[in-house]
């Protein structure tokens, strides 16, 4: 019996690298994104290379009214799935968010509120199935400590990490696993050209790490691995000193 994964936000570089890895692992895929027909060339290439079933699904993270019915609709039209992967996000503009409430609201709404809703509905679906399955969600090292350069995005990702921690605790007695992924800087269109980036990883490296961590039933993944230690140092800098660093 084939396995199937649903990827929300399938246009991102990390999502597509992960789709390739999951297909190579034997998963059929449902790639969900806005204007999903644009993914057809990518899907066709995946089908050819891996001989897996790859379906496209129209999905808008801002359409909250459809989130509750999403798992059932995907199962009805594409078949049951055992893995839900949440990759969508919005980096936003920190300076604009400081001045305009609409930008701040968009950053918080997409990265936390809509992500939490989607994960909650996916968790309910998988829990009711009562079969081995899992959730993978992309958070960020930015959520580990508030920095002046991106504290709006960091606050949303920090809240998402806490939500995932609680969700993991709730599902601990079930066969559903929850993996929180905290990437550092990744070479994607969303980050390209930003100032102050260092130790930048490829989407392929992040995807490899995610599959490795999921197969080993890890709870939290820092990727690349050294970000766990970088963030441990950053979290433990006293506040009176941290304010002077202007990070």
VEXTITI-946178 format. One record per residue: residue number from 0; x, y, z of N, C-alpha, C in turn. Coordinates in Angstrom, 2 decimals, always signed. Example, Ala and Ser with C-alpha at 12.3 -4.5 7.8 and 13.67 -1.06 7.14 Angstrom:
0, +13.19, -5.69, +7.80, +12.30, -4.50, +7.80, +13.20, -3.30, +7.80
1, +12.85, -2.25, +7.08, +13.67, -1.06, +7.14, +12.90, +0.03, +7.87
END
This chain:
0, +0.84, -1.20, +0.00, +0.00, +0.00, +0.00, +0.88, +1.25, +0.00
1, +0.60, +2.18, -0.89, +1.44, +3.38, -1.01, +1.17, +4.36, +0.12
2, +2.16, +5.16, +0.41, +2.02, +6.24, +1.38, +1.79, +7.54, +0.62
3, +1.14, +8.49, +1.30, +0.86, +9.77, +0.64, +1.13, +10.91, +1.59
4, +1.74, +11.98, +1.07, +2.02, +13.18, +1.85, +1.34, +14.38, +1.22
5, +0.77, +15.23, +2.06, +0.17, +16.49, +1.64, +1.12, +17.61, +2.03
6, +1.54, +18.40, +1.05, +2.47, +19.51, +1.30, +1.75, +20.82, +1.07
7, +1.60, +21.61, +2.13, +0.94, +22.91, +2.05, +2.00, +24.00, +1.85
8, +1.88, +24.72, +0.75, +2.88, +25.73, +0.42, +3.94, +25.15, -0.50
9, +3.49, +24.39, -1.50, +4.41, +23.57, -2.29, +5.23, +24.34, -3.32
10, +5.05, +25.64, -3.40, +5.85, +26.41, -4.35, +7.21, +26.83, -3.79
11, +7.39, +26.73, -2.49, +8.65, +27.20, -1.90, +9.79, +26.27, -2.27
12, +11.00, +26.81, -2.20, +12.19, +26.02, -2.54, +12.36, +24.85, -1.59
13, +12.12, +25.06, -0.31, +12.24, +23.98, +0.67, +11.19, +22.91, +0.39
14, +9.96, +23.33, +0.10, +8.87, +22.39, -0.17, +9.21, +21.51, -1.37
15, +9.75, +22.10, -2.42, +10.03, +21.31, -3.61, +11.21, +20.38, -3.41
16, +12.21, +20.82, -2.66, +13.32, +19.92, -2.33, +12.82, +18.76, -1.48
17, +11.92, +19.05, -0.55, +11.36, +18.02, +0.31, +10.45, +17.08, -0.49
18, +9.70, +17.61, -1.43, +8.85, +16.78, -2.28, +9.70, +15.75, -3.04
19, +10.83, +16.19, -3.56, +11.73, +15.26, -4.26, +12.21, +14.15, -3.34
20, +12.58, +14.52, -2.12, +13.08, +13.52, -1.17, +11.98, +12.56, -0.74
21, +10.78, +13.07, -0.49, +9.68, +12.20, -0.07, +9.27, +11.25, -1.20
22, +9.26, +11.75, -2.43, +8.94, +10.89, -3.56, +9.98, +9.79, -3.69
23, +11.24, +10.13, -3.48, +12.30, +9.12, -3.52, +12.16, +8.10, -2.41
24, +11.52, +8.51, -1.30, +11.28, +7.60, -0.18, +10.03, +6.74, -0.40
25, +9.32, +6.95, -1.51, +8.16, +6.13, -1.81, +6.81, +6.75, -1.54
26, +6.78, +8.05, -1.28, +5.51, +8.73, -1.02, +4.88, +9.21, -2.32
27, +3.57, +8.99, -2.45, +2.79, +9.76, -3.41, +2.58, +11.15, -2.81
28, +2.31, +12.15, -3.65, +2.29, +13.53, -3.16, +1.04, +14.27, -3.61
29, +0.57, +15.13, -2.71, -0.42, +16.15, -3.06, +0.26, +17.49, -2.80
30, +0.50, +18.23, -3.87, +1.20, +19.52, -3.78, +0.16, +20.63, -3.76
31, +0.03, +21.31, -2.63, -1.01, +22.32, -2.45, -0.39, +23.71, -2.43
32, -0.94, +24.60, -3.25, -0.42, +25.96, -3.34, -1.39, +26.84, -4.10
33, -1.19, +28.15, -4.00, -1.97, +29.08, -4.82, -1.54, +28.93, -6.28
34, -2.48, +29.11, -7.19, -2.21, +28.98, -8.62, -1.45, +27.68, -8.88
35, -2.00, +26.60, -8.36, -1.33, +25.30, -8.41, -0.99, +24.80, -9.81
36, -1.74, +25.15, -10.87, -1.35, +24.68, -12.20, +0.08, +25.10, -12.59
37, +0.60, +26.15, -11.98, +1.97, +26.56, -12.27, +2.99, +25.50, -11.84
38, +2.56, +24.58, -10.96, +3.45, +23.52, -10.49, +3.46, +22.31, -11.42
39, +2.68, +22.31, -12.47, +2.57, +21.13, -13.32, +3.92, +20.69, -13.91
40, +4.78, +21.60, -14.41, +6.08, +21.14, -14.91, +6.91, +20.43, -13.84
41, +6.89, +20.97, -12.63, +7.61, +20.33, -11.52, +7.00, +18.97, -11.21
42, +5.67, +18.90, -11.16, +4.99, +17.64, -10.87, +5.25, +16.60, -11.96
43, +5.23, +17.04, -13.20, +5.48, +16.11, -14.31, +6.89, +15.54, -14.24
44, +7.84, +16.36, -13.90, +9.22, +15.90, -13.76, +9.34, +14.89, -12.62
45, +8.65, +15.17, -11.49, +8.66, +14.24, -10.36, +8.06, +12.89, -10.75
46, +6.94, +12.92, -11.45, +6.30, +11.67, -11.86, +7.25, +10.85, -12.74
47, +7.91, +11.53, -13.66, +8.80, +10.84, -14.59, +10.00, +10.24, -13.86
48, +10.57, +11.00, -12.94, +11.78, +10.55, -12.25, +11.53, +9.48, -11.20
49, +10.37, +9.54, -10.54, +10.15, +8.67, -9.38, +9.05, +7.64, -9.57
50, +8.24, +7.81, -10.63, +7.10, +6.90, -10.87, +6.09, +6.95, -9.73
51, +6.03, +8.07, -9.03, +5.04, +8.24, -7.97, +3.86, +9.06, -8.49
52, +2.72, +8.92, -7.81, +1.56, +9.74, -8.14, +1.75, +11.12, -7.53
53, +1.62, +12.16, -8.34, +1.77, +13.54, -7.86, +0.55, +14.32, -8.33
54, -0.25, +14.79, -7.35, -1.46, +15.54, -7.65, -1.28, +16.99, -7.20
55, -1.96, +17.90, -7.89, -1.92, +19.31, -7.54, -3.24, +19.68, -6.86
56, -3.15, +20.63, -5.92, -4.33, +21.03, -5.15, -4.29, +22.54, -4.95
57, -5.37, +23.20, -5.29, -5.44, +24.65, -5.13, -5.62, +24.98, -3.64
58, -4.72, +25.79, -3.12, -4.72, +26.06, -1.68, -4.23, +27.48, -1.42
59, -4.99, +28.21, -0.61, -4.60, +29.56, -0.20, -4.63, +29.60, +1.32
60, -3.47, +29.81, +1.92, -3.37, +29.80, +3.38, -4.26, +30.86, +4.03
61, -4.61, +31.90, +3.29, -5.44, +32.97, +3.84, -6.94, +32.65, +3.79
62, -7.29, +31.58, +3.11, -8.70, +31.19, +3.00, -9.07, +30.31, +4.18
63, -9.29, +30.94, +5.32, -9.57, +30.20, +6.55, -10.82, +29.37, +6.50
64, -11.79, +29.77, +5.70, -13.06, +29.05, +5.63, -12.90, +27.65, +5.07
65, -11.86, +27.44, +4.25, -11.67, +26.13, +3.62, -10.75, +25.22, +4.41
66, -10.06, +25.75, +5.41, -9.07, +24.93, +6.13, -9.71, +23.74, +6.83
67, -10.87, +23.96, +7.46, -11.50, +22.88, +8.23, -11.86, +21.69, +7.36
68, -12.27, +21.94, +6.12, -12.69, +20.86, +5.24, -11.55, +20.32, +4.38
69, -10.37, +20.93, +4.46, -9.26, +20.56, +3.59, -8.88, +19.09, +3.68
70, -8.64, +18.53, +4.89, -8.22, +17.12, +4.95, -9.22, +16.18, +4.31
71, -10.51, +16.37, +4.60, -11.54, +15.48, +4.06, -11.63, +15.62, +2.54
72, -11.50, +16.84, +2.04, -11.58, +17.05, +0.59, -10.40, +16.41, -0.12
73, -9.20, +16.56, +0.46, -8.02, +15.93, -0.13, -8.19, +14.42, -0.14
74, -8.66, +13.85, +0.96, -8.86, +12.40, +1.01, -9.88, +11.95, -0.02
75, -10.96, +12.71, -0.16, -12.02, +12.33, -1.08, -11.54, +12.36, -2.54
76, -10.72, +13.35, -2.89, -10.34, +13.52, -4.29, -8.98, +12.91, -4.63
77, -8.12, +12.77, -3.63, -6.77, +12.29, -3.92, -6.42, +11.00, -3.18
78, -7.22, +10.66, -2.17, -6.93, +9.48, -1.37, -6.43, +9.87, +0.00
79, -6.47, +8.93, +0.96, -6.01, +9.23, +2.32, -4.52, +9.54, +2.35
80, -4.13, +10.37, +3.30, -2.70, +10.69, +3.44, -2.30, +10.48, +4.90
81, -1.04, +10.17, +5.11, -0.54, +9.88, +6.44, +0.45, +10.91, +6.95
82, +0.87, +11.82, +6.05, +1.85, +12.84, +6.43, +1.38, +14.20, +5.95
83, +1.30, +15.16, +6.87, +0.99, +16.53, +6.52, +2.22, +17.40, +6.73
84, +2.57, +18.18, +5.73, +3.77, +19.02, +5.79, +3.37, +20.47, +5.57
85, +3.68, +21.33, +6.52, +3.34, +22.75, +6.42, +4.61, +23.54, +6.15
86, +4.66, +24.15, +4.97, +5.86, +24.87, +4.56, +5.57, +26.34, +4.28
87, +4.29, +26.71, +4.19, +4.01, +28.10, +3.81, +4.43, +29.08, +4.91
88, +4.75, +30.29, +4.48, +5.15, +31.33, +5.43, +5.32, +32.65, +4.71
89, +5.50, +33.69, +5.50, +5.62, +35.04, +4.94, +6.63, +35.81, +5.78
90, +7.80, +36.10, +5.19, +8.84, +36.81, +5.92, +8.42, +38.24, +6.24
91, +7.83, +38.90, +5.28, +7.36, +40.26, +5.49, +8.47, +41.28, +5.59
92, +8.09, +42.51, +5.88, +9.01, +43.64, +5.97, +8.94, +44.18, +7.40
93, +10.01, +43.95, +8.16, +10.03, +44.36, +9.56, +9.82, +45.87, +9.71
94, +10.51, +46.66, +8.91, +10.39, +48.13, +9.04, +8.97, +48.59, +8.70
95, +8.39, +48.00, +7.69, +7.02, +48.36, +7.32, +6.05, +47.94, +8.43
96, +6.30, +46.77, +9.02, +5.42, +46.28, +10.09, +5.46, +47.17, +11.32
97, +6.58, +47.87, +11.54, +6.68, +48.79, +12.67, +5.82, +50.03, +12.46
98, +5.54, +50.34, +11.21, +4.79, +51.55, +10.88, +3.34, +51.27, +10.52
99, +3.09, +50.13, +9.91, +1.76, +49.84, +9.39, +1.21, +48.56, +10.00
100, +0.10, +48.69, +10.67, -0.51, +47.54, +11.33, -0.89, +46.43, +10.37
101, -1.23, +46.79, +9.13, -1.65, +45.77, +8.16, -0.52, +44.79, +7.86
102, +0.70, +45.30, +7.77, +1.84, +44.42, +7.51, +2.14, +43.54, +8.72
103, +2.08, +44.12, +9.92, +2.28, +43.33, +11.13, +1.22, +42.24, +11.23
104, -0.01, +42.60, +10.96, -1.10, +41.61, +11.04, -0.90, +40.50, +10.02
105, -0.45, +40.84, +8.83, -0.23, +39.82, +7.79, +0.87, +38.84, +8.22
106, +1.95, +39.36, +8.77, +3.05, +38.50, +9.23, +2.57, +37.53, +10.30
107, +1.86, +38.06, +11.30, +1.38, +37.23, +12.39, +0.30, +36.25, +11.92
108, -0.58, +36.73, +11.05, -1.73, +35.93, +10.61, -1.29, +34.72, +9.79
109, -0.40, +34.94, +8.83, +0.03, +33.83, +7.97, +0.92, +32.87, +8.73
110, +1.92, +33.40, +9.43, +2.93, +32.54, +10.05, +2.45, +31.84, +11.31
111, +1.45, +32.42, +11.99, +0.97, +31.74, +13.19, -0.50, +31.33, +13.09
112, -1.40, +32.30, +12.99, -2.83, +31.97, +13.07, -3.24, +30.94, +12.03
113, -2.94, +31.20, +10.76, -3.36, +30.28, +9.71, -2.58, +28.96, +9.78
114, -1.32, +29.05, +10.14, -0.52, +27.83, +10.29, -1.06, +26.96, +11.41
115, -1.40, +27.58, +12.55, -1.93, +26.82, +13.68, -3.27, +26.18, +13.34
116, -4.13, +26.92, +12.63, -5.42, +26.36, +12.22, -5.23, +25.16, +11.30
117, -4.37, +25.31, +10.31, -4.13, +24.21, +9.37, -3.60, +22.98, +10.10
118, -2.65, +23.19, +10.99, -2.07, +22.07, +11.74, -3.10, +21.40, +12.64
119, -3.97, +22.20, +13.24, -4.99, +21.65, +14.11, -5.94, +20.74, +13.34
120, -6.38, +21.19, +12.17, -7.29, +20.37, +11.36, -6.59, +19.11, +10.84
121, -5.33, +19.25, +10.45, -4.59, +18.08, +10.00, -4.40, +17.09, +11.14
122, -4.10, +17.61, +12.33, -3.91, +16.75, +13.50, -5.19, +15.98, +13.82
123, -6.34, +16.66, +13.76, -7.62, +16.01, +14.03, -7.88, +14.88, +13.03
124, -7.58, +15.16, +11.78, -7.77, +14.15, +10.73, -6.89, +12.93, +10.98
125, -5.61, +13.15, +11.25, -4.69, +12.03, +11.45, -5.00, +11.27, +12.74
126, -5.39, +12.00, +13.78, -5.71, +11.35, +15.05, -6.93, +10.43, +14.89
127, -7.93, +10.91, +14.17, -9.14, +10.11, +13.98, -8.86, +8.86, +13.16
128, -7.90, +8.92, +12.25, -7.55, +7.74, +11.47, -6.99, +6.65, +12.37
129, -6.27, +7.05, +13.42, -5.73, +6.09, +14.36, -4.61, +5.23, +13.80
130, -3.96, +5.71, +12.74, -2.88, +4.97, +12.10, -1.58, +5.75, +12.21
131, -0.43, +5.08, +12.05, +0.84, +5.81, +12.08, +0.86, +6.93, +11.05
132, +1.25, +8.09, +11.48, +1.32, +9.23, +10.58, +2.09, +10.35, +11.24
133, +2.10, +11.50, +10.60, +2.87, +12.57, +11.19, +2.60, +13.94, +10.59
134, +3.07, +14.95, +11.31, +3.03, +16.34, +10.89, +4.45, +16.89, +10.92
135, +4.79, +17.61, +9.89, +6.07, +18.32, +9.83, +5.75, +19.78, +9.55
136, +6.28, +20.68, +10.38, +6.01, +22.11, +10.17, +7.30, +22.90, +10.22
137, +7.43, +23.84, +9.31, +8.61, +24.70, +9.25, +8.41, +25.91, +10.14
138, +9.17, +25.96, +11.23, +9.22, +27.14, +12.08, +10.50, +27.89, +11.70
139, +11.25, +28.40, +12.65, +12.48, +29.12, +12.33, +13.29, +29.36, +13.60
140, +14.60, +29.46, +13.43, +15.44, +29.85, +14.57, +15.10, +31.27, +15.01
141, +14.46, +32.05, +14.13, +14.08, +33.42, +14.48, +13.12, +33.46, +15.65
142, +12.41, +32.35, +15.89, +11.47, +32.29, +16.99, +12.09, +32.00, +18.34
143, +13.40, +31.77, +18.36, +14.06, +31.44, +19.63, +14.39, +32.65, +20.49
144, +14.53, +33.82, +19.84, +14.77, +35.05, +20.61, +14.41, +36.25, +19.76
145, +13.77, +37.23, +20.39, +13.36, +38.42, +19.66, +14.55, +39.32, +19.36
146, +14.71, +39.65, +18.06, +15.79, +40.55, +17.63, +15.17, +41.73, +16.90
147, +15.77, +42.89, +17.04, +15.16, +44.09, +16.46, +15.02, +43.99, +14.94
148, +15.84, +43.19, +14.29, +15.81, +43.13, +12.84, +14.66, +42.31, +12.29
149, +14.05, +41.42, +13.11, +12.95, +40.61, +12.58, +12.03, +40.10, +13.68
150, +11.77, +40.91, +14.70, +11.00, +40.40, +15.83, +9.54, +40.12, +15.52
151, +8.99, +40.74, +14.48, +7.60, +40.44, +14.12, +7.50, +39.02, +13.55
152, +8.35, +38.71, +12.60, +8.40, +37.36, +12.05, +8.81, +36.37, +13.13
153, +9.79, +36.74, +13.95, +10.26, +35.85, +15.01, +9.18, +35.56, +16.03
154, +8.36, +36.55, +16.36, +7.28, +36.34, +17.32, +6.28, +35.32, +16.79
155, +5.94, +35.43, +15.51, +4.99, +34.48, +14.91, +5.56, +33.07, +14.90
156, +6.84, +32.96, +14.54, +7.46, +31.64, +14.50, +7.67, +31.07, +15.91
157, +7.95, +31.94, +16.87, +8.07, +31.48, +18.24, +6.75, +30.92, +18.75
158, +5.66, +31.61, +18.43, +4.33, +31.14, +18.81, +4.01, +29.82, +18.12
159, +4.41, +29.68, +16.86, +4.17, +28.44, +16.13, +4.94, +27.28, +16.77
160, +6.17, +27.53, +17.17, +6.96, +26.48, +17.83, +6.31, +26.04, +19.13
161, +5.80, +26.99, +19.89, +5.12, +26.66, +21.15, +3.84, +25.87, +20.87
162, +3.10, +26.26, +19.85, +1.89, +25.53, +19.47, +2.23, +24.09, +19.10
163, +3.29, +23.92, +18.32, +3.70, +22.58, +17.92, +4.14, +21.74, +19.12
164, +4.77, +22.39, +20.08, +5.17, +21.67, +21.29, +3.95, +21.13, +22.01
165, +2.93, +21.96, +22.15, +1.69, +21.51, +22.79, +0.98, +20.44, +21.98
166, +0.97, +20.59, +20.67, +0.34, +19.60, +19.80, +1.05, +18.26, +19.92
167, +2.38, +18.31, +19.97, +3.17, +17.09, +20.12, +2.85, +16.40, +21.45
168, +2.68, +17.21, +22.49, +2.34, +16.67, +23.81, +0.96, +16.03, +23.79
169, +0.02, +16.70, +23.13, -1.34, +16.18, +23.02, -1.39, +14.84, +22.29
170, -0.58, +14.70, +21.24, -0.62, +13.51, +20.40, +0.36, +12.43, +20.83
171, +1.03, +12.63, +21.94, +2.08, +11.71, +22.37, +1.58, +10.28, +22.56
172, +0.33, +10.13, +22.97, -0.22, +8.79, +23.21, -0.85, +8.18, +21.95
173, -0.73, +8.87, +20.83, -1.28, +8.39, +19.56, -0.13, +8.00, +18.63
174, -0.43, +7.38, +17.49, +0.64, +7.04, +16.54, +1.03, +8.21, +15.63
175, +0.58, +9.42, +15.95, +0.88, +10.59, +15.12, +2.07, +11.35, +15.71
176, +3.12, +11.51, +14.93, +4.32, +12.23, +15.37, +4.27, +13.68, +14.87
177, +4.91, +14.56, +15.61, +4.96, +15.98, +15.25, +6.42, +16.44, +15.26
178, +6.91, +16.90, +14.13, +8.28, +17.37, +14.00, +8.29, +18.87, +13.75
179, +8.96, +19.61, +14.64, +9.17, +21.04, +14.46, +10.53, +21.25, +13.81
180, +10.54, +21.94, +12.68, +11.78, +22.20, +11.94, +12.16, +23.67, +12.11
181, +13.39, +23.89, +12.59, +13.88, +25.25, +12.79, +15.12, +25.48, +11.91
182, +14.89, +25.92, +10.68, +16.03, +26.21, +9.81, +16.71, +27.52, +10.22
183, +18.00, +27.58, +9.92, +18.69, +28.85, +9.97, +18.48, +29.56, +8.63
184, +19.48, +30.25, +8.16, +19.36, +30.94, +6.87, +19.40, +29.91, +5.73
185, +18.43, +29.99, +4.84, +18.34, +29.06, +3.71, +18.32, +29.87, +2.43
186, +19.01, +29.37, +1.42, +19.10, +30.06, +0.13, +17.80, +29.84, -0.65
187, +16.84, +30.74, -0.47, +15.56, +30.67, -1.16, +15.24, +32.05, -1.73
188, +14.27, +32.14, -2.65, +13.87, +33.46, -3.16, +13.41, +34.40, -2.04
189, +12.86, +33.86, -0.94, +12.36, +34.70, +0.15, +13.49, +35.42, +0.88
190, +14.69, +34.79, +0.94, +15.79, +35.38, +1.69, +16.88, +35.98, +0.80
191, +16.84, +35.69, -0.48, +17.90, +36.13, -1.37, +17.99, +37.65, -1.39
192, +19.21, +38.16, -1.20, +19.42, +39.59, -1.23, +19.32, +40.27, +0.12
193, +18.89, +39.56, +1.15, +18.81, +40.15, +2.48, +20.20, +40.37, +3.06
194, +20.35, +41.44, +3.83, +21.63, +41.73, +4.45, +21.82, +40.88, +5.72
195, +23.09, +40.62, +6.04, +23.41, +39.98, +7.31, +23.27, +38.47, +7.33
196, +23.10, +37.84, +6.17, +22.97, +36.38, +6.15, +24.35, +35.73, +6.25
197, +24.41, +34.62, +6.96, +25.66, +33.87, +7.08, +25.32, +32.39, +7.26
198, +26.29, +31.53, +6.97, +26.09, +30.08, +7.10, +24.80, +29.66, +6.40
199, +24.65, +30.09, +5.16, +23.42, +29.83, +4.40, +23.42, +28.40, +3.87
200, +22.32, +27.68, +4.11, +22.19, +26.29, +3.67, +21.36, +26.21, +2.40
201, +21.52, +25.13, +1.67, +20.70, +24.90, +0.48, +19.38, +24.25, +0.88
202, +18.32, +24.46, +0.09, +17.05, +23.77, +0.37, +17.20, +22.26, +0.38
203, +18.09, +21.74, -0.46, +18.30, +20.30, -0.53, +18.89, +19.76, +0.77
204, +19.81, +20.51, +1.37, +20.38, +20.10, +2.66, +19.30, +20.08, +3.73
205, +18.47, +21.10, +3.75, +17.38, +21.17, +4.73, +16.41, +20.00, +4.53
206, +16.07, +19.70, +3.29, +15.16, +18.59, +3.00, +15.75, +17.26, +3.45
207, +17.03, +17.05, +3.20, +17.69, +15.82, +3.65, +17.61, +15.69, +5.16
208, +17.86, +16.79, +5.86, +17.83, +16.77, +7.33, +16.42, +16.48, +7.85
209, +15.41, +17.05, +7.18, +14.02, +16.84, +7.61, +13.64, +15.37, +7.50
210, +13.94, +14.75, +6.37, +13.61, +13.34, +6.18, +14.36, +12.48, +7.19
211, +15.63, +12.80, +7.41, +16.43, +12.07, +8.41, +15.79, +12.17, +9.79
212, +15.39, +13.37, +10.19, +14.82, +13.58, +11.53, +13.46, +12.91, +11.66
213, +12.64, +12.98, +10.62, +11.31, +12.38, +10.69, +11.40, +10.86, +10.81
214, +12.28, +10.27, +10.03, +12.43, +8.81, +10.07, +12.94, +8.34, +11.43
215, +13.67, +9.20, +12.13, +14.21, +8.84, +13.45, +13.33, +9.34, +14.60
216, +12.14, +9.80, +14.27, +11.13, +10.21, +15.25, +11.63, +11.32, +16.17
217, +12.37, +12.27, +15.60, +12.83, +13.42, +16.36, +11.66, +14.37, +16.63
218, +11.77, +15.15, +17.69, +10.75, +16.15, +18.02, +11.06, +17.51, +17.42
219, +12.31, +17.92, +17.52, +12.73, +19.24, +17.04, +14.00, +19.08, +16.23
220, +14.05, +19.75, +15.09, +15.22, +19.71, +14.23, +15.73, +21.12, +13.98
221, +16.97, +21.38, +14.35, +17.67, +22.57, +13.90, +18.46, +22.16, +12.67
222, +18.32, +22.94, +11.59, +19.02, +22.59, +10.37, +19.62, +23.81, +9.70
223, +20.90, +23.73, +9.30, +21.86, +22.70, +9.63, +22.07, +22.56, +11.15
224, +22.69, +21.47, +11.56, +22.77, +21.06, +12.96, +23.37, +22.11, +13.87
225, +24.33, +22.91, +13.34, +25.06, +23.83, +14.22, +24.19, +24.97, +14.74
226, +23.01, +25.18, +14.13, +22.13, +26.24, +14.62, +21.61, +25.95, +16.02
227, +21.53, +24.70, +16.41, +21.12, +24.38, +17.78, +22.09, +25.03, +18.79
228, +23.36, +25.01, +18.48, +24.36, +25.54, +19.41, +24.48, +27.07, +19.29
229, +24.33, +27.58, +18.07, +24.32, +29.03, +17.89, +23.18, +29.65, +18.68
230, +21.98, +29.05, +18.55, +20.82, +29.61, +19.24, +20.89, +29.39, +20.74
231, +21.55, +28.34, +21.17, +21.73, +28.13, +22.60, +22.54, +29.28, +23.20
232, +23.58, +29.69, +22.49, +24.40, +30.83, +22.94, +23.57, +32.11, +22.93
233, +22.85, +32.36, +21.83, +22.07, +33.59, +21.69, +20.98, +33.68, +22.76
234, +20.32, +32.57, +23.05, +19.25, +32.58, +24.06, +19.78, +32.90, +25.44
235, +21.04, +32.58, +25.69, +21.58, +32.74, +27.04, +22.38, +34.02, +27.26
236, +22.40, +34.89, +26.25, +23.03, +36.20, +26.45, +22.11, +37.04, +27.34
237, +22.61, +37.59, +28.43, +21.76, +38.42, +29.30, +21.12, +39.56, +28.52
238, +19.89, +39.88, +28.88, +19.13, +40.89, +28.15, +19.84, +42.24, +28.10
239, +20.47, +42.63, +29.21, +21.13, +43.95, +29.25, +22.28, +44.03, +28.24
240, +22.90, +42.88, +27.94, +23.95, +42.84, +26.93, +23.38, +42.67, +25.53
241, +22.33, +41.87, +25.44, +21.75, +41.58, +24.14, +21.21, +42.84, +23.48
242, +20.66, +43.75, +24.29, +20.12, +45.00, +23.73, +21.19, +45.83, +23.05
243, +22.44, +45.68, +23.44, +23.52, +46.47, +22.87, +24.07, +45.89, +21.57
244, +23.71, +44.66, +21.27, +24.29, +43.99, +20.10, +23.69, +44.47, +18.79
245, +22.49, +45.05, +18.84, +21.84, +45.58, +17.64, +21.68, +44.52, +16.56
246, +21.25, +43.33, +16.95, +21.09, +42.23, +16.01, +19.76, +42.35, +15.25
END
